[in-house]
Amino acid sequence: MDGGLAPRSMEGRSVPTMVVYWNAVVDGLGLLFGGSPDVWSIIGLSLAVSGSAAAIATLIGVPVGYALGMSRFGGRWALILLVNTAMGFPPVVVGLFVYMALSRRGPLGGLELLFTPQSMVIAQVILAAPLVAGVTTAAIASVSHDLRLQVRALGASRMQEAFAVLKESRRGVMAAIIAGFGGIISEVGAVSIIGGNIQGSTRVMTTAIMFHVGRGEFGLAMAWAMVLIGIALAVNAALTTLQNAGVGYER
């Protein structure tokens, strides 16, 4: 299969676009169930890196978003502006900054983390945390002030008040987590710079796609793309189900 807009078969005839996509789906299933340990190693590393980064970003972003959504203090607008700006950081720029920090001459070079999965987690946390914080801020700020007044009137502690607000805005907070995970499971710029796309060590699904595209192996690249889409769909379906849990009882 060549790299043109109309891929051709061995007989030189044009292959319909839908056939190309269907073949990619079939090839993707072949990758998943072909029994290759390398394939599952790449998938496992992708989920481990992005899952760890999303979890850490949640632990950072939700408290920050809660503080920005609940509080009123001088400089709050500037902090929200900073978070909103960070939500749009290009992954390749984040990858470059983390690379410079972790390089041998960088301030964190002594940690020897460059070209390791740990460095990829660091870069993805930087990308995901602002997304989680920004969406959480909007979700928390949308909670009615009357709810907080009622909770305080009942003698709730600050922790109990925070729990009540988070419970009320849980769907928005879950949307923040979904946005954070979705933003990093599919990014390639940062992980390719930081991880180096080393086979058996730092190669993930997105860098595998770029690797095969660079070699002109568009069939394998499309197969990996379908695997990535399928796994991202499955994970986000689980998160969305959790997000909507209990909605039927609220109506």
Backbone bond lengths (Angstrom), bond angles and torsions (degrees), N, CA, C in turn:
res aa  C-N    CA-C-N  psi(-1)  N-CA   C-N-CA  omega(-1)  CA-C   N-CA-C  phi
1 M - - - 1.476 - - 1.516 108.80 -
2 D 1.353 117.96 125.25 1.447 119.62 -178.77 1.501 110.29 -90.53
3 G 1.341 116.27 -176.72 1.458 120.37 -174.60 1.499 114.12 -94.98
4 G 1.350 119.30 10.55 1.445 121.30 -179.69 1.508 113.16 -74.74
5 L 1.331 115.07 173.38 1.454 119.87 179.78 1.520 111.25 -70.70
6 A 1.322 118.31 -25.35 1.462 121.71 179.47 1.518 108.39 -119.02
7 P 1.350 117.42 87.59 1.460 120.30 -179.45 1.514 110.37 -57.49
8 R 1.336 114.66 147.65 1.459 119.26 -176.37 1.518 110.78 -118.75
9 S 1.312 115.71 147.47 1.450 121.78 176.13 1.518 108.82 -80.21
10 M 1.331 116.33 179.59 1.460 121.34 -179.35 1.530 110.77 -65.08
11 E 1.330 117.93 -26.01 1.455 120.76 179.76 1.524 112.08 -81.84
12 G 1.341 117.79 -2.82 1.452 121.27 178.13 1.509 114.00 87.06
13 R 1.333 117.59 1.94 1.458 120.27 179.50 1.517 110.58 -85.55
14 S 1.319 115.86 147.27 1.464 120.45 178.13 1.522 109.92 -65.95
15 V 1.324 115.42 138.32 1.458 121.16 178.55 1.524 108.37 -100.73
16 P 1.330 119.38 125.36 1.469 120.75 179.29 1.525 111.35 -55.68
17 T 1.327 114.67 145.03 1.462 119.89 -176.15 1.520 111.83 -58.27
18 M 1.338 117.32 -41.76 1.457 120.09 -178.86 1.528 111.27 -63.60
19 V 1.339 116.41 -32.11 1.462 119.42 177.08 1.520 110.11 -67.03
20 V 1.339 116.00 -38.91 1.465 120.20 177.76 1.523 110.22 -58.87
21 Y 1.339 116.07 -47.44 1.465 119.93 -179.34 1.528 111.43 -66.44
22 W 1.326 116.10 -39.39 1.461 118.76 178.72 1.523 110.75 -63.90
23 N 1.318 116.47 -42.19 1.465 120.07 176.99 1.528 111.01 -62.00
24 A 1.343 116.35 -35.74 1.458 120.01 178.42 1.526 110.76 -64.80
25 V 1.340 116.21 -39.98 1.466 119.95 177.63 1.528 110.12 -63.43
26 V 1.338 116.26 -45.60 1.466 120.44 179.46 1.524 110.71 -62.32
27 D 1.329 116.42 -44.24 1.463 120.04 178.75 1.525 111.21 -64.81
28 G 1.347 116.25 -35.59 1.460 119.42 177.39 1.517 111.61 -63.84
29 L 1.333 116.58 -41.86 1.467 119.92 176.22 1.521 110.53 -64.55
30 G 1.336 115.14 -35.11 1.455 118.46 176.61 1.514 112.09 -64.23
31 L 1.347 116.74 -37.61 1.461 120.28 175.66 1.527 110.99 -62.55
32 L 1.343 115.18 -45.07 1.463 119.79 -176.47 1.520 112.32 -64.83
33 F 1.321 115.97 -43.34 1.463 119.86 -171.38 1.533 112.96 -109.04
34 G 1.328 115.26 14.80 1.452 118.66 179.40 1.504 114.32 -80.56
35 G 1.327 116.96 -8.96 1.454 120.67 176.26 1.510 114.83 82.85
36 S 1.344 117.96 9.23 1.460 120.34 -179.71 1.527 110.14 -76.40
37 P 1.338 118.11 123.09 1.470 119.83 178.63 1.524 112.58 -65.44
38 D 1.352 116.97 -28.66 1.461 119.61 179.17 1.524 111.35 -64.11
39 V 1.331 116.22 -39.93 1.466 120.57 -179.77 1.523 110.49 -62.41
40 W 1.316 116.95 -49.07 1.460 119.82 -178.47 1.521 111.71 -70.13
41 S 1.329 117.14 -26.11 1.460 120.34 174.89 1.523 110.56 -65.97
42 I 1.341 115.72 -42.04 1.469 120.11 178.57 1.524 110.70 -66.35
43 I 1.331 116.54 -44.19 1.470 120.31 179.60 1.532 110.19 -63.96
44 G 1.329 116.77 -44.37 1.453 120.39 180.00 1.511 112.49 -62.38
45 L 1.342 116.68 -41.59 1.461 119.46 179.10 1.526 110.91 -66.52
46 S 1.334 116.89 -39.43 1.466 120.87 177.76 1.527 111.11 -57.95
47 L 1.337 115.84 -48.23 1.460 120.26 -178.86 1.526 111.63 -69.20
48 A 1.341 116.86 -36.11 1.464 119.95 179.87 1.527 111.05 -66.96
49 V 1.336 116.28 -45.09 1.469 120.14 -178.85 1.520 110.80 -66.69
50 S 1.334 116.94 -52.83 1.464 119.89 -176.76 1.519 111.88 -70.86
51 G 1.329 117.72 -35.26 1.467 120.32 176.90 1.515 111.75 -65.29
52 S 1.332 117.28 -44.56 1.465 121.02 177.84 1.521 110.77 -63.22
53 A 1.339 115.95 -44.38 1.455 119.88 179.92 1.527 111.49 -62.83
54 A 1.347 116.65 -41.46 1.466 120.12 179.11 1.526 111.19 -64.80
55 A 1.342 116.82 -39.38 1.471 120.08 179.11 1.523 111.14 -64.62
56 I 1.345 116.43 -44.97 1.471 119.99 179.45 1.523 110.29 -66.37
57 A 1.334 116.27 -41.53 1.466 119.85 178.68 1.522 111.23 -62.56
58 T 1.333 117.42 -33.80 1.466 121.13 176.56 1.524 110.76 -66.15
59 L 1.332 116.26 -43.89 1.466 120.44 179.27 1.522 111.84 -63.71
60 I 1.326 116.76 -28.20 1.469 120.67 177.96 1.523 110.72 -88.85
61 G 1.332 116.03 -48.76 1.455 120.62 -169.66 1.514 115.02 -72.60
62 V 1.342 118.10 -37.21 1.466 119.64 -178.57 1.527 111.79 -65.68
63 P 1.346 120.11 -48.09 1.477 118.73 176.13 1.527 112.88 -61.25
64 V 1.339 117.31 -39.81 1.467 119.85 178.62 1.526 110.00 -64.38
65 G 1.325 116.74 -44.85 1.455 120.42 178.37 1.515 112.44 -63.52
66 Y 1.345 115.82 -38.44 1.461 119.41 177.52 1.529 110.88 -62.82
67 A 1.338 116.18 -45.08 1.470 120.47 -179.47 1.520 111.36 -63.04
68 L 1.329 116.60 -42.76 1.460 119.71 -179.62 1.527 111.72 -71.21
69 G 1.329 117.21 -33.49 1.455 120.09 -179.36 1.516 113.58 -76.45
70 M 1.328 117.24 -30.39 1.463 121.72 -175.86 1.526 113.24 -92.45
71 S 1.311 116.48 -35.01 1.465 120.11 -169.25 1.518 112.14 -89.03
72 R 1.313 114.33 158.97 1.458 122.89 172.66 1.523 107.04 -132.16
73 F 1.328 116.40 107.83 1.460 120.00 -177.29 1.517 108.92 -149.43
74 G 1.308 115.59 161.91 1.450 120.80 178.11 1.520 110.84 -62.67
75 G 1.298 116.40 134.05 1.448 120.81 -178.83 1.515 114.03 89.88
76 R 1.341 117.54 -2.79 1.466 120.24 -179.62 1.520 110.95 -61.07
77 W 1.331 116.20 -42.92 1.462 120.01 -179.45 1.523 110.72 -60.21
78 A 1.331 116.35 -40.88 1.461 120.33 -179.76 1.531 110.83 -65.52
79 L 1.331 117.25 -38.32 1.463 120.58 178.86 1.523 111.31 -67.59
80 I 1.333 116.40 -41.13 1.465 119.73 177.50 1.527 110.18 -63.97
81 L 1.334 116.00 -40.02 1.468 119.98 176.85 1.522 110.45 -61.32
82 L 1.327 116.79 -40.85 1.466 121.05 179.33 1.528 110.78 -64.26
83 V 1.340 116.58 -44.16 1.464 120.51 179.20 1.525 110.55 -64.07
84 N 1.326 117.11 -44.69 1.457 120.60 -179.46 1.531 111.51 -63.64
85 T 1.330 115.99 -36.28 1.465 119.47 176.93 1.519 110.70 -67.53
86 A 1.345 116.49 -41.88 1.472 120.79 -179.93 1.517 111.87 -64.77
87 M 1.333 117.31 -25.08 1.464 120.24 177.91 1.524 111.41 -61.91
88 G 1.329 116.61 -24.72 1.458 120.39 -178.11 1.514 114.34 -103.57
89 F 1.344 117.98 13.96 1.460 120.13 178.97 1.531 110.50 -58.88
90 P 1.326 118.36 128.54 1.472 119.30 175.47 1.529 110.33 -66.43
91 P 1.333 118.17 132.03 1.470 119.90 -179.33 1.522 113.61 -54.91
92 V 1.336 117.03 -36.73 1.456 119.31 -178.34 1.528 111.11 -65.97
93 V 1.343 117.13 -32.50 1.464 120.59 178.08 1.526 110.06 -70.67
94 V 1.333 116.41 -43.72 1.465 120.24 176.33 1.525 110.16 -60.18
95 G 1.328 116.37 -43.20 1.453 120.29 178.31 1.518 112.19 -59.78
96 L 1.326 116.49 -40.45 1.459 120.40 179.52 1.527 111.66 -64.56
97 F 1.336 116.74 -45.06 1.466 120.22 -179.19 1.534 111.23 -64.88
98 V 1.337 116.27 -42.25 1.460 119.23 179.05 1.524 110.24 -67.23
99 Y 1.327 116.66 -38.29 1.465 120.62 177.45 1.528 110.51 -59.11
100 M 1.334 116.58 -46.67 1.464 120.40 -179.45 1.527 110.96 -63.47
101 A 1.332 116.44 -37.14 1.464 119.79 -179.17 1.520 111.59 -69.92
102 L 1.334 116.78 -34.98 1.465 120.70 -175.60 1.524 113.63 -95.42
103 S 1.330 116.71 -6.81 1.460 119.21 179.77 1.524 110.64 -65.82
104 R 1.312 115.67 166.60 1.462 120.49 -173.43 1.527 111.98 -57.01
105 R 1.319 117.32 -34.81 1.469 121.43 -179.94 1.524 113.02 -93.28
106 G 1.315 117.61 -0.75 1.452 121.39 -178.74 1.518 112.32 -79.89
107 P 1.332 117.03 168.90 1.470 120.90 -178.31 1.520 113.80 -63.79
108 L 1.334 118.30 -24.15 1.464 122.22 180.00 1.529 112.11 -111.44
109 G 1.316 115.76 17.32 1.456 119.53 -177.77 1.513 113.93 -62.32
110 G 1.324 117.01 -28.43 1.454 120.57 -179.75 1.518 113.93 -65.17
111 L 1.331 116.91 -17.23 1.466 120.22 178.95 1.527 112.22 -76.22
112 E 1.328 116.17 -17.44 1.475 121.82 178.70 1.535 112.07 53.22
113 L 1.328 115.17 49.49 1.463 120.98 -178.53 1.520 113.12 -100.93
114 L 1.329 117.64 -11.68 1.455 119.90 -176.49 1.528 110.56 -62.30
115 F 1.332 115.87 140.54 1.469 123.85 -178.10 1.530 111.90 62.41
116 T 1.335 115.24 39.32 1.460 121.75 174.43 1.528 108.05 -129.93
117 P 1.341 117.78 158.95 1.464 119.49 175.41 1.527 112.66 -59.11
118 Q 1.348 117.27 -30.80 1.459 119.94 179.98 1.532 111.47 -63.01
119 S 1.323 116.46 -38.74 1.464 119.54 178.87 1.527 110.36 -67.65
120 M 1.318 117.42 -33.34 1.462 121.09 177.43 1.523 110.80 -67.13
121 V 1.332 116.16 -37.47 1.467 120.36 176.46 1.530 110.05 -63.02
122 I 1.334 116.90 -43.63 1.470 120.97 179.52 1.524 110.54 -57.59
123 A 1.334 116.61 -48.43 1.461 120.20 -179.04 1.524 111.20 -62.47
124 Q 1.325 117.16 -41.44 1.461 119.47 -178.14 1.530 112.23 -72.17
125 V 1.324 117.64 -30.57 1.467 119.85 174.15 1.525 109.84 -62.37
126 I 1.333 116.64 -43.24 1.465 120.75 179.11 1.521 111.03 -61.29
127 L 1.320 117.02 -34.03 1.460 121.04 178.51 1.528 112.22 -76.32
128 A 1.333 116.69 -40.65 1.466 120.27 -172.18 1.527 113.49 -83.61
129 A 1.329 118.17 -35.06 1.465 120.68 -174.85 1.531 112.88 -57.67
130 P 1.343 119.77 -44.42 1.471 117.99 177.05 1.517 113.26 -63.21
131 L 1.346 117.64 -35.33 1.463 119.92 177.16 1.525 111.12 -62.49
132 V 1.336 115.86 -46.14 1.466 119.96 179.27 1.522 110.25 -63.93
133 A 1.329 116.73 -44.79 1.465 120.53 -178.27 1.524 111.67 -65.18
134 G 1.325 117.10 -43.14 1.463 120.08 -177.07 1.516 112.73 -65.94
135 V 1.330 117.41 -46.12 1.469 120.11 -179.59 1.531 110.15 -69.99
136 T 1.336 117.39 -36.78 1.468 120.13 177.31 1.522 111.10 -63.93
137 T 1.337 116.99 -39.49 1.467 120.64 177.39 1.528 110.88 -57.00
138 A 1.321 115.70 -46.75 1.473 119.83 179.47 1.523 111.15 -64.09
139 A 1.334 117.46 -39.84 1.468 121.00 -179.19 1.529 111.11 -66.34
140 I 1.324 116.49 -44.11 1.466 120.43 -179.08 1.528 110.95 -67.62
141 A 1.331 116.30 -41.93 1.464 120.13 -178.63 1.518 112.39 -64.70
142 S 1.343 117.13 -23.48 1.472 120.52 -178.78 1.524 112.91 -80.99
143 V 1.340 117.36 -10.46 1.465 120.27 178.87 1.534 109.16 -70.46
144 S 1.317 115.80 134.19 1.466 120.94 -177.92 1.526 111.60 -59.42
145 H 1.320 115.02 136.31 1.472 119.57 177.91 1.524 110.72 -64.99
146 D 1.334 116.88 -25.44 1.461 120.32 179.60 1.526 111.29 -62.39
147 L 1.326 116.72 -34.90 1.459 119.61 178.90 1.521 110.65 -61.13
148 R 1.318 116.11 -43.62 1.461 119.72 -179.91 1.532 110.98 -65.04
149 L 1.339 115.56 -38.76 1.466 119.06 179.10 1.528 110.37 -65.40
150 Q 1.328 117.68 -40.69 1.461 121.10 179.18 1.526 111.54 -64.42
151 V 1.320 115.61 -42.63 1.460 120.09 179.92 1.527 110.68 -64.09
152 R 1.330 116.16 -42.27 1.463 119.48 178.81 1.524 110.95 -65.87
153 A 1.350 116.29 -37.76 1.457 120.03 -179.43 1.523 111.82 -64.08
154 L 1.335 115.84 -26.53 1.467 120.46 178.13 1.524 112.03 -83.73
155 G 1.316 115.97 3.07 1.459 120.01 176.41 1.519 115.05 84.04
156 A 1.318 116.70 20.98 1.467 119.93 -178.71 1.523 110.72 -68.99
157 S 1.316 115.55 146.96 1.462 121.17 174.43 1.522 109.13 -76.45
158 R 1.331 116.51 171.84 1.460 119.71 178.04 1.530 111.12 -61.57
159 M 1.321 115.86 -38.03 1.458 119.49 178.87 1.525 111.03 -65.08
160 Q 1.341 116.68 -42.07 1.464 120.88 178.58 1.530 111.00 -66.62
161 E 1.321 116.06 -37.14 1.465 120.12 176.95 1.529 110.25 -64.19
162 A 1.328 115.64 -44.09 1.460 119.88 179.14 1.526 110.58 -61.43
163 F 1.336 116.46 -41.71 1.462 120.37 179.48 1.522 110.40 -62.98
164 A 1.338 117.83 -40.71 1.467 121.46 -179.61 1.524 110.98 -65.73
165 V 1.320 116.43 -41.11 1.469 120.12 180.00 1.533 110.32 -67.22
166 L 1.321 116.29 -43.58 1.462 119.98 179.37 1.531 111.38 -64.87
167 K 1.327 116.04 -36.67 1.469 119.51 177.48 1.519 110.50 -64.76
168 E 1.328 116.60 -40.75 1.462 121.10 -179.88 1.528 111.32 -66.41
169 S 1.325 116.35 -33.73 1.467 120.63 -176.25 1.524 112.30 -104.82
170 R 1.337 116.94 20.66 1.461 119.85 -170.91 1.519 113.30 -61.60
171 R 1.353 116.72 -34.08 1.460 117.28 179.87 1.527 111.33 -67.72
172 G 1.329 116.38 -37.01 1.458 119.79 176.28 1.520 111.76 -68.10
173 V 1.339 116.48 -38.06 1.465 120.22 178.20 1.517 110.36 -66.89
174 M 1.337 117.06 -40.78 1.459 119.73 176.90 1.525 110.71 -64.68
175 A 1.331 116.46 -35.41 1.468 119.62 175.73 1.525 110.34 -62.20
176 A 1.336 116.34 -35.58 1.460 120.65 177.43 1.526 110.99 -64.08
177 I 1.324 116.04 -42.90 1.473 120.47 -179.92 1.523 110.33 -67.06
178 I 1.336 116.63 -41.58 1.462 120.79 178.18 1.527 110.15 -61.99
179 A 1.350 116.34 -43.03 1.464 120.16 178.95 1.529 110.97 -62.99
180 G 1.340 115.97 -40.17 1.461 119.66 179.05 1.510 112.13 -63.43
181 F 1.340 116.70 -46.56 1.464 120.39 179.77 1.522 111.15 -65.91
182 G 1.330 116.38 -44.18 1.458 119.76 -179.70 1.517 113.01 -62.48
183 G 1.339 115.68 -32.45 1.452 119.23 -178.90 1.515 113.85 -71.60
184 I 1.340 117.30 -22.93 1.469 119.30 -175.64 1.526 113.42 -107.20
185 I 1.331 118.79 -28.71 1.466 119.56 -179.31 1.527 110.33 -64.80
186 S 1.344 116.74 -25.37 1.465 120.42 -176.01 1.520 113.82 -105.05
187 E 1.341 118.24 0.53 1.467 118.37 -177.17 1.516 110.90 -84.81
188 V 1.324 115.90 150.76 1.459 120.55 -176.79 1.522 112.86 -126.14
189 G 1.347 117.01 -26.56 1.459 120.10 -173.55 1.507 113.97 -61.29
190 A 1.332 116.54 -49.37 1.470 120.09 -176.12 1.520 111.62 -70.81
191 V 1.348 117.17 -46.22 1.465 118.97 -175.22 1.524 112.12 -68.34
192 S 1.331 116.98 -29.45 1.464 118.49 178.80 1.523 111.05 -71.77
193 I 1.328 117.47 -36.67 1.463 120.56 178.54 1.518 110.96 -73.28
194 I 1.325 116.40 -45.74 1.461 120.92 -174.71 1.522 111.61 -77.48
195 G 1.334 116.56 -40.73 1.461 119.71 -175.09 1.512 114.38 -87.43
196 G 1.331 116.91 -28.21 1.451 120.05 179.52 1.513 114.97 80.44
197 N 1.352 118.10 0.53 1.462 122.25 177.98 1.535 111.65 53.82
198 I 1.315 116.46 49.28 1.461 121.69 -178.49 1.530 108.86 -85.95
199 Q 1.325 116.72 122.09 1.458 120.77 -178.33 1.522 110.72 -61.74
200 G 1.336 115.18 131.52 1.454 120.61 -179.98 1.504 114.53 80.06
201 S 1.335 117.17 0.70 1.465 120.12 -177.70 1.521 112.52 -133.49
202 T 1.335 117.34 -56.57 1.468 119.96 -175.77 1.527 112.76 -129.41
203 R 1.313 118.30 12.52 1.466 119.59 179.31 1.523 109.70 -80.59
204 V 1.341 115.40 124.74 1.461 122.08 177.00 1.527 108.24 -115.94
205 M 1.317 116.16 -178.76 1.460 119.41 -173.16 1.524 112.59 -63.31
206 T 1.324 118.00 -42.41 1.466 119.97 -178.64 1.523 111.81 -66.51
207 T 1.333 117.02 -40.86 1.461 118.77 179.56 1.536 111.17 -73.62
208 A 1.336 116.65 -26.67 1.463 119.45 173.70 1.523 110.18 -64.62
209 I 1.329 116.85 -39.17 1.468 120.70 177.16 1.523 110.15 -61.34
210 M 1.335 116.89 -48.42 1.455 120.69 -179.53 1.528 111.45 -63.74
211 F 1.323 116.66 -36.40 1.465 121.33 179.16 1.526 110.78 -61.03
212 H 1.328 116.47 -47.27 1.464 119.98 -178.04 1.530 111.74 -72.40
213 V 1.337 117.37 -33.12 1.462 119.41 174.78 1.526 109.73 -63.06
214 G 1.341 116.46 -43.36 1.463 120.54 179.47 1.521 113.13 -61.24
215 R 1.319 116.49 -27.66 1.469 120.95 179.36 1.524 112.38 -93.25
216 G 1.335 115.44 1.70 1.461 118.56 -179.58 1.513 113.98 77.37
217 E 1.346 117.39 13.79 1.465 121.68 -179.65 1.525 109.24 -94.01
218 F 1.327 114.54 72.28 1.459 119.87 -171.38 1.521 112.46 -70.36
219 G 1.328 116.84 -27.98 1.458 119.03 175.99 1.517 111.85 -63.09
220 L 1.331 117.25 -47.43 1.468 121.26 177.54 1.516 110.95 -65.48
221 A 1.328 116.32 -38.61 1.470 119.58 178.89 1.525 110.67 -61.51
222 M 1.340 116.61 -44.48 1.462 120.43 178.36 1.521 111.30 -65.62
223 A 1.324 116.82 -37.29 1.464 120.06 177.97 1.527 110.31 -62.16
224 W 1.338 116.66 -45.71 1.465 119.99 177.66 1.534 111.25 -63.94
225 A 1.332 116.24 -35.27 1.465 119.58 177.88 1.527 110.39 -62.07
226 M 1.328 117.23 -41.17 1.457 120.57 179.08 1.528 111.26 -68.08
227 V 1.319 116.82 -36.88 1.464 120.25 175.99 1.520 110.08 -62.71
228 L 1.327 116.40 -45.76 1.466 121.14 179.84 1.525 111.28 -60.76
229 I 1.326 116.53 -46.56 1.464 120.60 179.47 1.524 110.68 -61.76
230 G 1.333 116.32 -43.48 1.465 119.93 -179.26 1.518 112.65 -63.36
231 I 1.321 117.18 -43.69 1.469 120.32 -179.29 1.524 110.41 -69.62
232 A 1.337 117.02 -41.65 1.463 119.61 177.31 1.529 110.58 -61.65
233 L 1.337 116.40 -39.15 1.469 120.78 177.81 1.523 110.62 -63.11
234 A 1.337 117.05 -43.94 1.464 120.35 -178.53 1.528 111.39 -64.63
235 V 1.332 116.71 -44.50 1.476 120.12 -179.83 1.520 110.53 -65.12
236 N 1.339 116.82 -44.88 1.458 119.47 -179.17 1.523 111.67 -69.34
237 A 1.327 117.96 -29.19 1.465 120.08 174.57 1.521 110.43 -64.56
238 A 1.341 116.59 -40.79 1.463 120.00 177.51 1.527 111.05 -64.71
239 L 1.327 116.42 -43.18 1.469 120.05 179.64 1.525 111.25 -67.04
240 T 1.333 116.92 -38.31 1.465 120.05 179.44 1.525 111.05 -68.54
241 T 1.337 116.98 -37.13 1.463 120.33 175.41 1.520 110.40 -61.41
242 L 1.330 116.36 -42.21 1.465 120.29 176.86 1.520 110.64 -65.02
243 Q 1.320 115.97 -38.74 1.472 120.72 179.11 1.517 111.74 -60.47
244 N 1.336 116.19 -40.66 1.467 121.02 -175.89 1.520 113.35 -92.86
245 A 1.324 116.58 4.93 1.463 119.66 179.81 1.522 110.07 -60.55
246 G 1.321 115.38 129.01 1.466 120.13 177.10 1.514 114.72 86.68
247 V 1.359 117.73 -3.13 1.460 119.29 -179.10 1.526 110.96 -61.75
248 G 1.324 116.12 -38.80 1.467 119.24 -178.52 1.504 113.03 -61.71
249 Y 1.347 116.79 -28.30 1.463 119.15 -179.18 1.510 113.00 -80.97
250 E 1.368 116.05 -11.16 1.467 119.82 -178.05 1.508 111.93 -90.17
251 R 1.327 117.49 -10.51 1.467 120.10 -175.86 1.515 111.10 -91.74
